[in-house]
Amino acid sequence: MKKNRLDEILTLVQQQDIETQEELTALLNQAGFSVTQATVSRDIRKLGLVKRPAGRGRQKYTLPAGEDSLPRRQLEILRASVVSMEPAMNLLVIKTSSGMAMAAGAALDDLAFEEIVGAVAGDDTIFVAAKSPEDVEELRAKLEKLLH
């Protein structure tokens, strides 16, 4: 249930401008998760969400970018979302929980693996391009080690 809640939080902050913990708590409760503001506060810390300008003097929760502890946070996002990985020539096809591919793709970008040339994310699939099939295998091994 916690993994599902964390997945939902990531989806919500990517799709909506959420300014407060109370607003996020209400959205989670509407989505069928029975949570308190204290639980949401812990989840925000666990995911490493940060507030960024949203225009007109407002702020919103977003995924972290450029923080010192970014790798730890990004690994938590990857661990919460990656379902499977399959090599295909110089591509690594990563399946994620529904709605999590963009967050996982951003996490991969932020981790800056040297094997990755680029990545494209949809709803539940990420296509990661590497320089060679050998780099795909190296990347897959690194990710499997990190995720388990």
N, C-alpha and C positions, 0 to 999 in steps of 0.2 A: 504493500500500500504506500509506503514512504517513497519508493522509486517512482510510482505512478504520480504521486503528488509533486515530486521534484520535476518530473517531466512536464506536468501541467504548468507549473510555475514558469519554467523556461519558455514554454509555448506562449503563455499569456504575456510575458514581458517582451517577447519578440513581436507579438501581434498588436499590442495595445500600449498606450502611454499610461503607465501605472505610477502614480505619484507617491502613494502612501502604503504602509503596511496594512492599514485598515481596508483600503480599496482592494488590495490583493487578497486579504482574508475574505472579503465579501464575494469576490469572483470565484475563489476556491470553494466556498460554501455553496454557491450557485451551481458549480460544476459537480457537486455531490461529495466533496471532501469536508468532513466535519473537523474544522481547525479553529484554533484561537490565534490571536495576534502574537502571542508568545511563541507558538509553534512556527508561524510564518517568519518571525524574526530569526529563529534558529535556522530555518531553511534558507533564508536570504544569506546568512553568514556562511552556511555550508556551501552554497553555490557560488559564493563570492560576487554576488550582484552588487553593482555600484549605481549611484545616482549620477546622471548626466543631464546637461541642459536639454530641454525639450522645446525651447522657443517661448517667447513672451514671458520670460522670467520664471518659467516653470521647469521642474526637473522630473525625470522618470527613471525607473529602475532599468538597467541594461546589463548585458554580459560584460565582464571586465575586459579591458584592453590596455596592455602596457603596465599592469601592476607588477610589483616585485615578486609576488607569490603566484603569478599567473600560471606557471606549469602545474602546480598543485590543483588550482581551481579548474584548469582545463582538463586535467586528468579525471577529476570528479565528474565533469560534464560528460566526457567520453565514456567513463565507466557506467554512468547512469543511462546512456543512450545506445551504445553499440550493441547490435544483436549478432552480427556475423561479418566475416571478411572473406572475399574470394578473389584470387588473382585472375587477370585476363590479359595476357601479353604484358604491356607496360602500364596497365591499369590495375588498381586495387579497388574493387567494388565493395563498399561498406554499407551494410544494411543497418538501419537504426530503428528505434521505436518510432511510431507514427508522429510526424511533426517535429522530430528532433534532428533531422539531417543538417539543417542550417546551423544550429548551435554546435553540433559535433564538427561540422566543416570549419566553422570559425575557430574552434578549439585546435583543430589540426593546423590551421594556418598560423595561429599564435604560437604553437609549439615549434614551428619552423624547422621541421625535419629536412635535412639536406637532400634526401631522396625525392622529395616532392617538388614537381615542377609547377603544379597547379591542381585545383580541385573545383568541382561543380557539385552543388548540393540541391536536391529537390526536397520532397516531403519526408521520405524515409530511406533515401539512397544517396550515397556520395560516390562520385567517380573521381578517384585520385590518380592523376597522371604522374608517372615517374619517368626517369631518363631511360630506363631499360628494364627488361624482365627481372634481371638480377637485383636491381634497386627495389622492385616491387616485393621480392622475397625478403630482402633486408628490412624494408619498411614494415611488412606484415609481422616479421619476427619481433621487431622493436615494439610494435603496438600490442601484440599478444602478451609480451612480457610485462608491459605497463598496465594492461587491463586486468591481469590475473594476479 
